[in-house]
Amino acid sequence: MTPQRRRVRAKGGRAPMINNRITAMLGVQYPIVQAPMGWIARAQLASAVSNAGGLGIIETSSGQLDEVRGEIKKMRELTDKPFGVNIAQAFVRDPDIVSFVVDQGVKFVTTSAGDPNKYCSALKEAGLTVFHVVPSLAAALKAIEAGVDGLVVEGGEGGGFKNSRDVATMVLLPLVCSKVKVPVIAAGGMVDGRTMAAAFALGAEGIQMGTRMVSAAESPVHQNWKDAILGAKETDTVFLNRFGPGPALRALRTEKTTVMEKDPPEGGAMGEFRNALALYFGGDMEASIALSGQVAGRIDAVRPVAEIIAETVAEFHETCADLGARYGKA
């Protein structure tokens, strides 16, 4: 196995807790957050993340709030660890979404895909900690003005819904961190301990994993999707819908998305999600769009969440120590 593909084993069980503002605010052992993917970020996956010391997130972007309520109840049966909920504002169908989230008794929420002013005050008045997902410096500063407790700074190489003017994490993350004082979680390109160490070097205090969690053993998606991630090269994603209507998005390259990349469907890409469940859980990779980040090219095995998180933390510590030994000054 090459150095780039090596697996770092945690020694003696779990690694020590990482103490910083993110772990203090979230009440978790490690500042590793699971991305809130629609239909995917439910109890089966999220509880595995929380039980492994990270923070599982339950989605609401599917709009199926009765099912989401049941998933939150199931979370409490599967874990006694902290977890959070995401509000993807562009997909909110229930005008009482804040009341819905507050009523679930969670203490942490991420908001995304919309104006941070819309829900931040009401959520904070209810006692929740609020992080907003941002794709640009302007969006980050707007979220700070809205009063958020922290930011998820998401680079354009990440999977899912994106700003049409995408900026890579390597550029966006240090820029935002140099302008704000709140704690930052890095998203986009986060897949292991080395990328976590790089994110921390650029100013982050936590990371969010999306594609790595989609491919995890506990992820509920069909094996065909996981196999497509394992077989993908770093060049095997496409950036769709750059010129709208609706949000841009990054997805795995398939026959469908290859055509859509050059010839977008009339009305934009969002209509393709009417058949999402046929892909997500039925395994028909041409039925819809398989959202994925460029890190698909670095994932070569389906792994249990506990192993992913343990090895990420172990490699993070190893990488930091190695850099210090090679480049640190006495």
C-alpha positions, -999 to 999 in steps of 0.1 A, spaced: 0 0 0 14 34 -10 20 61 17 -10 80 3 -33 49 8 -19 37 41 -42 31 70 -33 45 104 -45 23 133 -55 39 165 -35 24 193 -49 13 226 -86 20 218 -99 55 213 -75 84 208 -76 111 235 -103 138 232 -94 168 210 -100 199 232 -110 230 213 -140 253 209 -158 229 186 -157 199 209 -167 221 239 -197 236 220 -209 203 206 -201 181 236 -182 155 215 -149 138 218 -137 146 183 -145 177 161 -157 155 132 -192 162 119 -212 141 94 -227 160 65 -265 163 65 -273 145 32 -309 143 23 -325 109 30 -290 95 39 -283 114 71 -307 95 93 -304 74 125 -285 44 111 -256 66 99 -258 95 123 -259 73 154 -227 55 143 -210 88 140 -221 100 174 -212 67 190 -177 69 175 -171 103 191 -181 126 163 -213 144 158 -241 128 137 -265 151 120 -301 143 110 -314 159 77 -346 177 70 -340 185 34 -360 155 23 -391 174 36 -404 142 52 -407 156 86 -429 128 100 -401 103 90 -374 127 104 -393 128 137 -392 91 138 -355 91 130 -347 114 158 -366 92 182 -346 62 168 -314 82 174 -321 84 211 -326 46 211 -293 40 193 -270 66 211 -268 86 243 -243 109 226 -249 144 212 -263 149 177 -277 177 157 -302 186 130 -298 205 97 -322 230 82 -315 233 45 -335 264 39 -340 261 1 -359 228 7 -380 238 37 -417 231 31 -430 236 67 -432 272 78 -429 260 114 -396 242 108 -379 261 137 -406 249 161 -402 214 147 -365 214 154 -368 229 188 -395 204 198 -371 175 190 -350 186 220 -317 189 200 -291 215 211 -272 219 179 -284 229 144 -267 237 111 -285 260 87 -276 260 50 -288 269 15 -303 303 24 -302 335 43 -288 330 78 -310 358 91 -342 337 84 -339 313 113 -308 322 134 -325 345 160 -354 321 166 -331 291 170 -308 310 194 -337 323 214 -347 287 219 -313 279 233 -298 261 203 -262 265 191 -263 275 154 -237 271 127 -243 283 91 -228 267 60 -211 292 38 -194 290 3 -178 325 3 -164 352 25 -194 375 18 -217 347 30 -195 341 61 -196 378 71 -234 379 66 -238 349 89 -216 365 115 -239 396 114 -269 373 118 -254 361 151 -244 325 144 -222 307 169 -199 292 142 -195 284 105 -192 254 83 -169 267 55 -175 245 24 -152 244 -6 -164 238 -41 -147 204 -43 -173 190 -19 -203 170 -30 -238 182 -31 -253 217 -36 -228 244 -43 -224 281 -50 -222 285 -88 -190 305 -83 -172 277 -65 -140 283 -45 -116 255 -34 -113 248 3 -75 257 1 -84 292 -8 -117 298 10 -109 283 44 -79 304 53 -96 335 39 -127 331 61 -107 321 91 -85 353 88 -117 374 89 -138 359 116 -134 350 153 -161 323 156 -150 286 154 -150 271 119 -157 236 106 -141 228 73 -160 210 46 -151 199 11 -122 176 6 -122 162 41 -116 125 41 -88 115 65 -64 127 92 -41 144 67 -69 165 53 -80 172 89 -45 184 98 -44 206 67 -78 221 76 -65 229 112 -34 244 97 -56 267 77 -76 278 107 -104 253 112 -112 236 145 -133 208 130 -141 190 98 -173 178 81 -173 145 61 -199 139 34 -187 115 6 -166 95 31 -197 89 51 -219 81 21 -195 52 14 -193 40 50 -206 6 60 -235 21 80 -246 44 51 -281 33 40 -274 40 3 -274 11 -22 -241 -8 -27 -240 4 -64 -235 39 -52 -208 29 -28 -191 9 -55 -192 39 -78 -174 60 -52 -148 32 -47 -142 30 -85 -141 68 -91 -110 87 -100 -104 122 -86 -116 135 -120 -148 115 -119 -172 142 -106 -191 168 -126 -202 204 -117 -238 208 -128 -263 236 -131 -237 263 -129 -260 288 -146 -292 277 -129 -320 278 -124 -316 267 -88 -283 257 -71 -252 243 -87 -242 208 -76 -213 184 -77 -220 148 -85 -205 116 -96 -199 112 -133 -224 88 -149 -238 86 -184 -267 109 -173 -245 135 -156 -219 135 -184 -247 146 -208 -261 171 -183 -227 187 -178 -226 198 -215 -263 200 -222 -283 209 -190 -319 199 -190 -345 225 -195 -355 238 -161 -322 229 -145 -309 198 -127 -332 198 -98 -360 180 -116 -338 149 -117 -343 144 -80 -379 133 -85 -363 98 -90 -337 102 -63 -349 72 -42 -345 49 -72 -308 57 -72 -302 62 -35 -318 29 -24 -327 11 -56 -292 13 -70 -301 26 -105 -272 50 -110 -288 66 -141 -322 73 -124 -311 105 -107 -280 123 -96 -255 108 -71 -240 137 -52 -204 133 -45 -172 153 -38 -138 150 -55 -126 129 -25 -143 99 -41 -110 95 -59 -93 89 -25 -118 63 -11 -109 27 -18 -129 7 7 -162 6 25 -153 10 62 -173 11 94 -178 46 107 -159 38 140 -128 28 120 -131 59 98 -132 82 127 -106 64 148 -81 63 120 -88 99 110 -80 111 145 -49 88 148 -36 100 115 -44 136 124 -22 133 155 5 114 136 6 141 109 8 170 133 36 153 152 55 144 121 53 180 108 64 193 142 94 169 143 105 178 108 98 216 107 93 227 143 117 249 161 130 242 197 
